[in-house]
Amino acid sequence: MTRKFIDCREFPSDMHCSVAISADSEEELLGIAVEHAVSVHHHQDTPALRQQLRQMFKDGMPPEHLPMSGQAGSSGASHAH
């Protein structure tokens, strides 16, 4: 079984959140990612949010450091987070 992860550092926000979450299953990862998105980023728990989060999942473990292109403020684009 391949671990999955999601990393807030890849999605710049005003909070500059540095949380990365990993789990052995997509369902476990989704549950924790939704909790984080709702409690920290003040999103609503909707089917659209859950779909968006699933699309952000990656295989493996989060890197210790992100490449410069993934750090907050480098793209100037506002990502839903």
HELIX and SHEET records of a PDB file:
HELIX    1   1 CYS A    8  GLU A   10  5                                   3    
HELIX    2   2 GLU A   26  SER A   39  1                                  14    
HELIX    3   3 PRO A   47  GLN A   55  1                                   9    
HELIX    4   4 MET A   68  GLY A   70  5                                   3    
SHEET    1   A 3 ALA A  20  ALA A  23  0                                        
SHEET    2   A 3 LYS A   4  ASP A   7 -1                                        
SHEET    3   A 3 LYS A  58  ASP A  59 -1                                        
END                                                                             
